[in-house]
């Protein structure tokens, strides 16, 4: 059985391909127009960075709000220490607690 690569293993190759396409489009008006016309979607989001501590270590939440519905659509917790870092997407009760704590971010 052949093991499929994970996204973590594939991301550098995928990014390299996207950047190659973008660089080609920047140097060719026809390719740029084609690239822009074939975008899947263009979404507008507001991202807040709620900083809890800084230095080493530091931690913060990024909270994504849809400006049309004024709903929190995503929360990621970030933890960083000298030359290292990790992040976790919040779901379920964790998401609900943080969303409730920072619900005022949707009052715009």
C-alpha positions in Angstrom: 0.0 0.0 0.0 1.4 3.4 -1.0 1.2 6.0 1.8 -0.2 9.3 0.5 1.8 12.5 1.5 0.2 14.7 4.1 -0.6 18.3 3.4 2.3 19.2 5.8 4.6 17.2 3.5 3.1 18.6 0.3 2.8 22.3 1.2 6.3 23.5 0.1 5.8 21.9 -3.4 2.3 23.3 -3.8 3.5 26.8 -2.7 6.4 26.7 -5.1 4.0 25.9 -8.0 1.6 28.7 -7.1 4.5 31.2 -6.8 5.8 30.1 -10.2 2.3 30.7 -11.8 2.1 34.2 -10.1 5.6 35.2 -11.3 4.7 34.2 -14.8 1.5 36.1 -14.7 3.3 39.2 -13.4 5.4 39.2 -16.5 2.7 38.5 -19.0 -0.5 40.6 -19.2 -2.5 37.8 -20.9 -1.5 35.2 -18.3 -2.2 37.7 -15.5 -5.7 38.3 -16.9 -6.3 34.6 -17.3 -5.0 33.9 -13.7 -7.3 36.6 -12.3 -10.4 35.3 -14.3 -9.9 31.8 -13.1 -9.8 32.5 -9.3 -12.1 30.3 -7.5 -13.4 33.0 -5.1 -12.4 36.2 -3.5 -13.6 36.5 0.1 -13.3 39.4 2.5 -12.6 38.6 6.1 -11.5 40.7 9.1 -8.8 39.1 11.2 -8.2 40.2 14.7 -5.0 39.2 16.6 -5.7 39.0 20.3 -2.3 39.1 22.0 -2.1 37.5 25.4 1.6 37.5 26.0 4.8 38.4 24.1 8.4 37.6 24.1 9.5 34.1 24.7 7.1 32.4 25.0 4.2 34.3 23.5 0.7 33.3 22.7 -2.3 34.9 20.9 -5.6 34.1 19.1 -6.4 35.0 15.6 -10.1 35.5 15.2 -11.7 35.7 11.8 -14.9 37.6 11.4 -17.1 37.6 8.3 -17.9 41.3 7.7 -21.2 40.5 6.0 -22.7 38.2 8.6 -20.8 39.7 11.5 -20.1 36.1 12.8 -16.9 34.7 14.1 -16.0 32.0 11.5 -12.6 30.8 12.8 -10.3 30.9 15.8 -6.7 29.8 15.9 -4.6 29.7 19.0 -0.9 30.4 18.5 2.0 29.5 20.9 5.5 30.6 20.1 8.8 30.2 21.9 12.3 31.0 20.7 12.6 29.7 17.1 9.7 27.3 17.5 5.9 27.7 17.2 2.6 25.8 17.0 -1.0 26.6 16.3 -4.3 24.9 16.9 -7.7 25.5 15.2 -10.3 25.7 17.9 -13.5 23.7 17.6 -16.5 22.8 19.8 -16.5 24.0 23.4 -13.1 25.7 23.0 -14.3 27.7 20.0 -17.6 28.6 21.8 -15.8 29.8 24.9 -13.3 32.0 23.1 -16.0 33.3 20.6 -18.2 34.3 23.6 -15.3 36.0 25.4 -14.5 38.1 22.3 -18.0 38.5 20.8 -17.6 42.3 21.0 -15.3 42.1 18.0 -18.4 41.6 15.8 -19.9 44.9 17.0 -18.8 47.1 14.1 
